[in-house]
C-alpha cells in the first residue's frame, strides 16, 4: 500500500469535517500503540472543540501497565471487545450535555484502533460495520446512545495517517502485513524494537537467526527443510497486531 498525497489529503479532510461537526472529539488510540496526533490536537484547538483521549484495547495490557498509561496520559481506559469502560465514558459524555442541546461526539483515530467497535459498544447495537482490515469503515452515520438520546456519535471514515514508513505503519497496526512488500523486514524491525515478542516462543536469539529459529519451532519450512521466513514473519506480525501470544 503506497498511500499517495491525494489520499492523505482526502483522509485528513474527513477528519476536519468530523471535528467541525462535533462538540467533543474522542481521540481513540490502541493501548499497545498509544500514539497521539499533534495535528489533531492543533485542529481541535483551532476549532475550539473539546478533545478527550480514549485508550482502547486496554485488556491487552497488564492491569499495572494500563494503570500507568492512564495516569501518564490522562486517558480513559476502555475495551470495546471485552465490553469494559462504557459506564465511565457515558458519564463523561453526559457531563458535557448542556440543557436540551444535543451533544455531538466525533470519534477519530488511526486505522485499526477500534472506532467502529467502540461505536457498536456505546450504542448497544451493531450500528457500524466492523472489519479486521485497516480502514474498514466506509460511510458516515450518526448514532444515538440508548442511555441518552441527546448524545449523538459521528462515525466517520476520516483516518489519521502520520507516517510514510510502511514498516512502522504495520507495527502500529495501521497497515496489513500482507500489503507490505517485505514482511521479513517488518518482523526484524519488530524483533529489534520489541524483543519480548520472542520470549514466550522460547527463542533467545536475535535478528535473522531468531526468525529462522522461530520458523523451525513453528514448523514453517520449505522443501528441503529451509526455514520459510516470509510466512513466519507474517504470522509473528499478525499475532503482534492482534495482541496474541504463541500457539
Secondary structure, 3 states (H helix, E strand, C coil): CCCCHHHHHHHHHHHHHHHHHCCEEEEEEECCECCCCHHHHHHHHHHCCEEEEEEECHHHCCHHHHHHHHHHHCCEECECCCCECHHHHHHHHHCCCCCCCCEEEEEEECCCCCHHHHHHHHHCCCCCCCCCCCCCCCCCEEEECCCCCCEEEEEEEEECCCCCCHHHHHHCCCCCHHHCCCHHHHHHHHHHHCHHHHHHHCCCCCHHHHHHHHHHHHCCECCCCCECHHHHHHHHHHHHHHCCCCC
